[in-house]
Amino acid sequence: MATWWRQTAGGLPRTFWYLWTATLINRLGSFVAIYLGVYLVSVRHFDASYAGMVIGLHGAGSAVGTLLGGIVADRWGRRPAMLAGNVTAAATASTLGLSTQPVAIALLTLLLGLFLGVARPAFTATIIDVVGERDRLRAMTLNYWAINIGFSVAATVAGLLVRVDPLLLFLVNAAVLLGTAALIAVKVPESRPAPVTVGQFTRADRGGFGVVLRDPVFLTFTALTGLAWLCIEANVMLPVALQADGLPAAAYGPIIAVNGLMIVVGQLFVPRLIGRFDRSRTTAVAAVVIGTGFALTALAESVWFYGLAVLVWTLGEMMMTPANSALTADLSPAAQRGRYQGVYSLGYAFATFGGPTVGGLVTDRFGDTALWLGLFGLALLVAVGNLLAAPARTRRIGALRAPDDEPARPAPALV
């Protein structure tokens, strides 16, 4: 076990572990994102349509924030983006908890999503900056593991806090955000690389998103990733399928819990499983596994069969997420990592909106079986797309890679 742990987590820089701890702390207190819908309907007594609109505004703000945060991270540094994002999000969360007017709640929720989004590209870019290429898959896997542990605990704790006093959801979340900012301020140095010339990328672009939007290799990768995540996000239609099969609504909890349990227990074993394979081929195999899970969902009629289907597509998610994160790092020029992370995040933002929306429309018109089989077909197309894109990605990575692919020398810190 000691040998396995050294192979899984050994040799990573100290800065990474401070970032990992910040991730865990941040996600342990992410109560507002988890319970916002319940809070609006059950505590503030707004109708479901208003709650849905506000949750959508949170997602929209996050999408805009990641783009803004990418620019800040590249122009002024990773630390300014992470510190400003967490501190302003803390202030906004506290104010949101005290607000009662519908317009104020909607506006503050939009701003909360935006400020939280500002910190994310810089956070991931810092991990890429400080971790060498050969260790990034392990680092991304460990970070994803921390995210899921945090969310799993936060969901339980949030349920307890809302019974004591709903305001605690916001105040504790704000305190956690400030704690995250304090840890970064004290322990995480600026890591933004100094301008370098690598292959065909001969200058450090200081502008907007033009450099990313002119990159068809990366945009194709982001689109395929977004479609894969759309398949996963459409799992919100599972309760409809359970109802159609005459199963109790309470069965949804144990079934979907398979997803979190699999990730928490098994995610750290993934790097050894996929590390020696080409990452584009890994994402293709992962997409097939995800699709197979949803094909099984179309056949399921009992709780154990639904649980098996969730287990299968979760295995695909566990393979896909670290491989995609490592590919994002491989395909991003050092001087534009923040912006590349911001654009990459749009794929997930699209999925969180598109998955439930498309899933609901297809289920209403054609039934849930058509949805699951459609997701299977879409996942297979994503797999083919990744295989076709693999040669161009390989050429791109070769053009970007420095002779010795170690963390770049940081630029002078601004904060």
N, C-alpha and C positions, 0 to 999 in steps of 0.2 A: 504493500500500500504506500509506503514511504517513497519507493522508487517511482510508482505511478504518479504520485503527487508532484515529485520533482520534475518529471517529464511534462506534466500538465501545467504547472504554475511556476516552476523554477526558472531562474535566470532573467526574469523580467525586471525592468528598471524600477527603482523606488517610486519615481514620479507616477508610473502606471498604477501602482498600488494605492497611492493617494487618490488618483482619479477613480479607481475601482471602489474605494471606500466612499467617495463622494457620490458615486452612482447609487450604491446601496442605500446610503442615508437618504438621498433624494427620493428614491422610489419607495422607501419605507414610509415616507410621509406624503405620498402623492394622493391624498384623500379626496381633494376637490375633483380631480379628473375622474376618479372612480365613482364617486357618489353624487355628482352634480345633478344628474337626471332625477335620482331619488329625492334629493334635497328640494329641487324646484317643485316637484309634484306633491310630495308628502308633507314637507315642512312649510313651504311658501304657498302651496295650494294653487299653483298655476296649472293650466291644462297641458295635455301631452303635446299638442302642436307647438305651444310656446317653448316647452322644455326641449323639444327636438330642434327648434330653431336656434336656441341658445347654445346647445351642444354643437350644432353646426358652426356657429360663430367661433367657438373655441377652436375647432379644427381649422377654420379659415384663418384665424389669427396666427395659429401655429405655422401654417404654410407660409404666410407672409414673413413671419418672424425668422424662419430658417433661412430665407433668402437674404433678409437684412443682416442676420447674424453671420452669414457667410462672408459678406462684404466687410463687416467690421473685423472679423477674425483675420482676413487677409490684409486689410489696409492698416489696421491699428494694433492688431495682436490678438492672441487667443484669450489672454487674461481679461482685457477690457470687455470682450463679448461675454465671457462666462460670469464675471462679477456683476456687470450691469444687468444682464438678463436675470440672474437669481435675486438680486436685491430689489429690482423693480417688480419682479413677479411676487416677491414676499409682501411688498406694500400693497399691491393690487389684490392679492388673496385676502388680506386682512380687511380691506375696504369692501370687497365683495361680500364677505360674511356679515357685514353690518348693514348692507343695502337691502332695501325692501321694494323700491320702485322698479317696475319692469324694464324701463328704458335704461336705467342705471345698471341694473344687473346684466343686461345684454351687452352694454358697452364695456363694462368691466371684465366680463367673460372674454370678449374679443381681445381686450388688452392683455389679459392673463395668458391667453394662448400665444399672443405675439411675443411677450417677454420671455415666456418659457422656450419658445422657438428660437429666440436670439442666441441662447446659450448652447444649443445642441450642436450646430456645425463646428463650433470652436472646440467643444468637448471631444468630439470624435477626431477632429484634426489634430488635437494635442496628442491623443493616443498614437495616431499614425506618425506624428513627429518624433516621439520619444522611443517608439518600439521599432526595431529593425524588421525588414521585410520577412525574414524567415520565421519570426515569432508573432507576426500580426494575427494569423489565424487563431493561435492560442489566446492572444490578448482579447480579440473580438469575442471569442467564445466565452471567456471569463466575464467580460463586461455584460454580455447578453444574459448570462447566468445570474449575475447580480441584479439585473433589471427584473427578471422573473421572480427571484426570491423576494425582492422588495415589494413587487405588486401583490404577490400571494399573501404576504403578511399584512400589507396595507389594506387589502380588501376586508380582512377579518377585523382589524383594529378600527377601521372606519365604521363598521357596523356597530361596534361598541360605543364609539364616540358619539354617534348620532343619537343614540338612546340617552346619553348623559346630557349633552347640550350640542345641538347642531353647529353652533358657532365654533366649537372646538375643532371641527373639520378644517376650518379656514385658518384659525389661529395656530394650530399645531403645524399645518402645512406651511404656513409662513415662517414659523420658527425653524423648520427643517430646511427651507430654502436659504435662510440666513446662515444656518450652520454649514450648509454646503458651500456658500460663498466664503465663509470664514476659513474653512479648510483649504479651499483653493488659494485664497489670499496668502495664507501662511506657508503652505507646503508645495504649491505647484508653480514652478517658474515659467516665465514666458518661453515658448518653444517655436514661435513663428520662424521659419527658415530664412536665412539671409538670401538675397537674390543669387541664383546660380544659373548656369547655362548647361542644359542637359539635352543632348541630341538636337532635335529640330526646335526645341523650345528655348529660344535664345535670349529671352528677356522676361523679367518678372512683370507680368501685366498688373497694372494698378487700377484698372477700370472696373466696369460692372460685369455683367454676365455674358458679354459677347463671346469671350473665350470658351465658355462652356457650351453656349448655344450653337457655336460653330464646330462642335465636336460630335460628329455622327456616331462614333463608336460608343461614347459615353451615353449619349441620349438614347441610343438603342438599348443599351444595358439598363438604363433607368426605366424605360418603358416596359421591358420584359419583366423587370423586378416588380413594377407596379401591378402588372397583370397577374403575376404569381401571388402577390399579397391580396389582390382582389378576390381570388379564389378562397383564400383563408378567411378574409373578413366576411365573406358571404355566409360563414357558418352561423351567423346570428339568426338565420332562418331555421335552425335546428328545432326550436320549440314548435314551429308550425308543423314540421314533419312528425314530431312526437305526438302532437294532438291528432294529426290525421291517422296515425296508427293506433289511436286509443290509449296511448300511454300517459301517465299523470304528468302534470307540469313540473312537479317536484323532481322528476327523473332528470331534468336538464342539468341540475347542479352537479350530481355525481358524474354524469357523462362528460360535461365540459371540464370538470376537474381533472380528468385524465390528461388534458393538455398541459396544465400547469405542473402536475406531478411528474409527468415524463420529462419536462424541461429541467425542473429542479434536480431530479435524481440522475438524469442521464446526459445532460448537455456536456458535462466535462469530459465524457468519453468520446465525443464527436471528433475532436481534432485528430486523434490517432486513427479514427476510422476513415477520414476523408483527406487528411493532410498530404498524403503522397500522390493524390490524383490531381489532374488538371482542374482548375476551379470552374471553368465554363462547363466542362462535362459533369462536374459535381452538381452544379445548379440545374443542369438538364435532368440528371437522375432524380434530384430532389423534386423537380416539377412533376415527373412521372409518378413518384410516390405520393405526392399531394393529390394529384388527380385520381390515383387509385383509391385513396381514402374516401374521396367524395363519390366515386363510383360505388364503393361499398355502402355508403350512406343511402344510395338509391335502393339498395337491396334490403336494408335493415328494417326489421319489424319488432325487435325486442331491445331491451335496455343494454344487454351485453353486446349485441351486434352493433348498436350505435357506439358503444364504448370502444369496440374494436376499430370501427371506422375512424374515430377521433384519434386513436393511438397511431394509426397508419399515417394520416395526414400530418399529425404532429411530428412524426419521425422525419417526414419531408421538410417541415419547417425547421427542425433542428439542424438538418444538413444544409439547408439553403441560407439561413441567416448569417452564420459566420463566414461561409464561402462568399456570399455577396458583399459583406462588409470588407473582407480582405480584397476582393476585386475592386471595390470602390477606391480603396487606398492605392492599389496597383495602377489604376487608370487615371489617377489625379496628379497633375504636375505639382511639385512641392509648393510653388508660389501661389497656387490657386486652390489649395486643399479646402479652405473654408467654403468657397463658392461651389466647388464640386459637391461637397457634403450637403450644402443647402439645396442644390438642384436634385440630388439623389433623394433627399427627404420628401420632395414633392411626389415621388412615386408612391411612397407609403401614405401620404396625405390623400392622394387620389384614391387609393384603395380603401381607406377608412370611410370615405364618402361613397365611392362607387360600389363597393361590395354590398353593403346593406341596401342601397338604392336599387341596383340591378337585381339583387336577390329578391327584394320585395316585389318588383315589377314582374319578374319572370314567374315567381310563385303565384301571384294573384291571377296571372293570365293563363299559365300553362300547368301549374302545379309544382310541388316541390321535387318530384322525380325528374322533371325536365330540367330544373335548376341543377341538381347534382350531376346529371349526365352532361349538361352544358359545361359545368366547371371541369369535368373530366376532359372534355374535348379542348377547352381553353388551356388547361395545364399541359396537354400534349403539344399544342401549338407553341407554348412557351418553351418547352423542352427542345423542340426543333429549332426555334429561333436562337436559343443559346448555343446549340451545336453549330449552326450556320455562322454565328457571330464569333466563334472561338478563334479562327485564324487571324481576323482583324484585331482582336484584343491582344493576342500574343505578339503581333507586330508592334502594337502600340506600347505594350509594357516594355518590350525590348528597347524601343526608342527612348522611353522615359527613364529607364533604370540607369543609375550611376554605376561606375565601375565597381565600387564597393558600396553595396546598398545598406548603409547604416544610417541612423538618424542624422538629419542635416544639422549643420551648425545654426543655432538660433540667432535671429536678428536681435538688436538691442531692445530691451523691454521698455514699454511705455508706461506700465503700471507696476 
